Amino acid sequence: MSNGSSITEFLLLAFADTRELQLLHFWLFLGTYLAALLGNGLIITAIACDHHLHTPKYFLLNLSLLDLGSISTTLPKAMDNSLWDTRDISYARCSAQVFFFLFLIGAEFSLLTIMSYDRYIAICKPLHYGTLLGSRVCVHMAAAAWGTGLLNSLLHTANTFSLPLCQGNILDQFFCEIPQILKLSCSHSYLREFGLLVFSASFYLTCFVFIVVSYVQIFRAVLRIPSEQGWHKHKAFSTCLPHLAVVSLFISTGMVVYLKPPSISSPSLDLVVSFLYLVVPPAVNPLIYGMRNQEHKDALRKLITRWQCLKAEVFFQT
């Protein structure tokens, strides 16, 4: 194969060799995918139906949309391959998968950075919250997060798929991933893409440092809460620590995948690490950011009650 245009499809890594394990992987992925759809769908529905949640404080609608998009970009194809015992993915679908995956993941991490700032202002400077984070500012910040993801994705996708590929078409991963595609390149131009990866990693590391500093300031403020208000202190810690844990998992596993040297690469390690940053955050984010929030719980109860009343009304009318 002399260049990328001669490749019509890629072969993805199979999860298992036996049919029983392939089906087991399918059902595990299906359960995880449905959990992510349900959790994020409930948050989106609650925010859409309850106008009281339409405050600048809530970036959860954007986060849930990004979670649904990111997990839907890769997991359905992996489930399809496990169910039907196939490995192929077309060149066009692979490039589309890379583009949307990088777009949504980049926008999500930028949004998580913004949400850490939102939490810092809400806890450390509550009297200035309305001034610093008004509706217009929040819209601009959310748009900046989406724009950052789009720019990042355009640069990486265009550069990666312009490289000549002559090392076959087998990818040691269950979805199309830039480090695996770079292994197929027969040109030193891949160093340009590696440079872009280092630049993106530096940007995300800077965002992570910003997140950590924000939470350090939050914890310092919480520790100054009088002991007689211990419930508020416990609530703040129980809310912030899971957020920080998910963000840490997200960036640490992502940097391992994209920046680790080839000498320590192995298919099994790549599968585990990719699963951690690709599948776990979209599935657990609804629990951490939404279902633990009392206002969202109240909104969901109202929504369920309204649906039950409507169902009962239709029943009696028939």
N, C-alpha and C positions, 0 to 999 in steps of 0.2 A: 504494500500500500504506500503510495508515494505522497499522498497528502490527505487532509481531512475530508475533502470532497469525494474521495473514492470510498469512504466508509458510509454505508447506508444504515448500519445499526451497531449497537454496542451489546456486549454480553455482560450482564450483571452477576454478582456473586450470589450463589445459591446458599440459603440458610442451612440446609441439611441435605444429606444424600438419600436418606430413606423417606418413603412416602408418608409414614406415620409422623415423623418429626416435621415434615413440611406442613402437614395439616395442623399440627399442634401450633406451629408458628403462625399460621393463618388465623386460628381462633384467638390466640393471644393478641395479635395485632388488631383483629376486629374488635375485641373487647376494649382495648386501649383507645382505638379510634372512636368507638361509640361513646365512651366515657368523655373524651375530649369534646365531641360534638354536643353531647348533652349538657356538660358543664358550661361551655362557652355559649351555647345556644340559650341557656337559661339566663345568663348574664345579659346577653344582647336583648332578649325579650323583655327582661325586667327594666332595663334602661329605656327601651323604646316605648314602653307602656306607662312608665311612671315619670312624670315630668319633674318630680322632686329630685330625681337623680341626675337631672340635666344641669349640674353645676360645674364650674371650672375644675373642681377637685377630681372629677371622675374622668380619667383617661381609659377606664376599663373597656369602654365600647371599642376603642381602637385596638387595645391589647387583645381582646377576644377575637376580633376580626383577623388580626395578624396570626394569632394562634391557630384559628381554623384554617386559614390559608396555608400556613407553613406545613402543618401536619397533613393537609389534603394534597399537597404538592408531591409528596414522596410515598406516604404509607399505602394509598390505594394500589399503586403499581407493585409495591412489594407484596401486598396481599394477593394480587392477581397472579404474580409469579409463583407464590407458594401454593395457591389453590390449584393452578393448572400445570404446575411443574414446568415452567418456562423460565427463560433468563433474558430474552432479547428485549431491547428498547430501541426505537428508531433514533436516528441521528437528530432529526428535528425535535422529537419529543425529549430527548436528552438535553439538548440546548435550552429548550423551554423550561425544563425542570430546574436546570442550573440557574437560569435567569430568575424565575419566580422564587426559588428557594433563597437565593442571596438577597433578593429584594425584600422579602418578608422577614427574614432573620435579621438583616441589617436595620430595617425599620423598627423591629421589635426591641432590639437592644438599645437603640436610640430612645425609644419611648420609655423603656425601663429606667434609663438615666434621668429622663425628664420627671418620671414619677417619683424617683428618689428626691429630687429637688422639691417637688410638690409636697412630699411628706415632711421634708425639712422645714419648709416655710410654715406648713400647717402646725407643726409641733413647737418649733423654736421661735417663730415670729408670727403668731396667730393674729395679732392686731394689724399686721401689714399684709395679710393674705389677700384681701380683696384688691389692694392696690397693686401688689406684685404679680398676682395671678388672676387678672380679670378674664372675662370670656374671650376677648379679642387676643390677649396674650396666649391663652391656652390653645386657641385655634391655630395661631401661628406656630406654636411649638409643636403641635401634633403634625401640622403640615411639613415642618422642617424634618421631623422624624421620618415621615414617608419619603420626602425628597432625598434625604441622606441614603436611605435604603435603595431607592431607584438609581441614584448616581453610582453607588457602589456596585450594584448589580450590572448596570450597563458597561462599566469599565471592565469588570472581570469576565463577563460573558463574551463581549466582543473580542477581547484579547485572547482568551483561552481558545475559542473556536476559530480563530484565524491562524492558529499554529498548525504546521504540517504534522500529521500523525502517521508514523510508519512502524510502530511497535505492536501491531495487532489491534484488536478491538475489545479485549477482555478487561473489565474493570473489577478490581478486588473490593467491591463495595455493593450494597444492595440498592443504591441509588446513584445517580450521576453526581460526582463530586470532583471539584477542580483538581485536588492533588492526585487523584487516580487518573484523570485525563492527561495531566502533565507527564505522567510516567510513560505515556504512549508517544510523546513528542520526539521527533528526530532532529529538532532544531535547537540551537542555543537561544532562540528567542524566548524559550520558556523562562529564562532568567528575568525577563521583563515582567512576566506574570508573577514570578516569585517575589519580585520587588513590590508589586502591587499588594500581594498578600501581606508582606511585612508592614507596608504602610497602613493597610486596613487593620492589622493586628495592633499596631501602635495606637491607632485611633480608638479601638475598642478597649485597649488596656487603659488609655487615658480616661475613657468613660467609666471604666470599672473603678479606677482610683477616685474619681469624682463621687461615685456611688458610695464607696467605703467611707470617704471623708464626710459625706452627708449623714450617713448612719452613725458615725462616731460622734458628730455634733448632736444628733438626736439622742443617742444613749447618754451623753453627758447632761443634756437637758432633763432627761427622764430621771437620772440618778439624783438630781437636785430636788425632785418632788418630795415633799415631806412624807415621813414614814406613815403617818395616819391616812395618807391617800395611796396606800399600797396597791389598791385595786387598779388605779390608773397606771401605776408603774408596771404592774404585771400585764395589763392589757397592751401597753406600748411595746414591751419586750416580746410578747407572744405574737404580735402582729409584724414587727420589724425583722425579727430573726429569721422566720421562714422566707421572707422576701430576699434577704441577703443570701440565704443558703441557695435559693434557686438561681439567683444571678451569678453566684460563685460557680455553681455547677455548670451553668450555661457558658460562661466565658472560659473556664478552665478546660473543659472538654473540647470546646471549639478550637482553642489554641493548640491543644495536643494534636488534634486532627490536622490542622493546617500548617503547623510550624515544626512538628517533630521531624527529626532526621530520618531518611529512608532506612538507615541501618536498624532501627528499632521497630520498623513497620511490620505488622503481621495481619492477615485477614481477620482473625478472631479478635485481636485488639481493636482494629478499626471498626468492626461491627459493634462491639460493646460500647466504645466511646461515642460513636455516632448515634447509637440508640439513646444514650444518656442526654445528649444535647438536642437531638431532633425530636424525640417522642415524649420524653418525660416532662419538660417544661409546659408544653401545650395541655398536657393532661392534668397537671397539678396546679397550674396557675389559677384556674377557676376556684379551687379550694382555698388557695392562699389569699388571692386578691378580691374574691367576690363572696364566696359562701361564708367566710368568717366575718363579713361585714354585716352588722345588725340592720342597717338601712336596706341592704339588698335582701336580707332574709324577710324583712317586713314587706318589701315590694313583691317578692315571690309569693308570700302568703296571700296578699291582696289579689294577685293575679290568679292564683289557684282558686281562691274563694269566688272570684268573679266568673271564672270558667265553670265552676260547679253550679253556680246559680243560673248561668245561661243554659247549661245542660239540663238542669231540672226544669227550667221554663219551657224549653223545647219539648221535653218529655211530656209535661202536662198538657201542652198545646196539641200534641199528637194523640 
